[in-house]
Amino acid sequence: MGADSGCARRGAALSGGMTGRWIWKAAVAGFCGSAAHTLLMYLKSRSGLLPTFQPYESLQATLGHLTGGEIHPIVPWAMSFLNGSTILGLCFGRFYSSLPGNRGAAKGVTFGIFGWLLMGFVFFPLVGLGLFAGKLDLAVWPAVFSLAMILAYSVVLGVVYAALNSWGEVVPPRAGIK
């Protein structure tokens, strides 16, 4: 067996073997989490809950300001859905084995709390809402709802990823280990 057989094995692994399986599972789980998040935001909109807390409208206004033009309302929704389905789903899959907890839901809660803190300390201030949307003078309710919004996403993400992982015990590479 020469060097060519090693390359062939690595190529097979990358094209769908053990190495690549976690990627599609993370993408599917991210899509399901994004669907749960979108449903919760739709219900918020339809019910009139926290009518002055509109993070997508704030993102839309910020994007319009940055680009110097108008941004269609579907753009922030699509960005959120695609981000959750791809980037965040892949991050979750990559760090799954490093997250605390024995079940996907517990890992999803941990991932969600990190996301919520990032949203409250970085995203909301960037779109002009202040820390945890505190500029809206709605007490803790935007922070509470954003936690529910993130946990709807991350718990579904964790449960689906764990379910898909149980079909074929494929563990993604640990963060930092090559």
Secondary structure as GFF3:
##gff-version 3
##sequence-region A 1 178
A	DSSP	alpha_helix	3	14	.	.	.	ID=ss1
A	DSSP	alpha_helix	18	47	.	.	.	ID=ss2
A	DSSP	alpha_helix	55	67	.	.	.	ID=ss3
A	DSSP	alpha_helix	74	85	.	.	.	ID=ss4
A	DSSP	alpha_helix	87	95	.	.	.	ID=ss5
A	DSSP	three_ten_helix	96	98	.	.	.	ID=ss6
A	DSSP	alpha_helix	104	118	.	.	.	ID=ss7
A	DSSP	pi_helix	119	123	.	.	.	ID=ss8
A	DSSP	alpha_helix	124	126	.	.	.	ID=ss9
A	DSSP	three_ten_helix	131	136	.	.	.	ID=ss10
A	DSSP	alpha_helix	141	167	.	.	.	ID=ss11
###
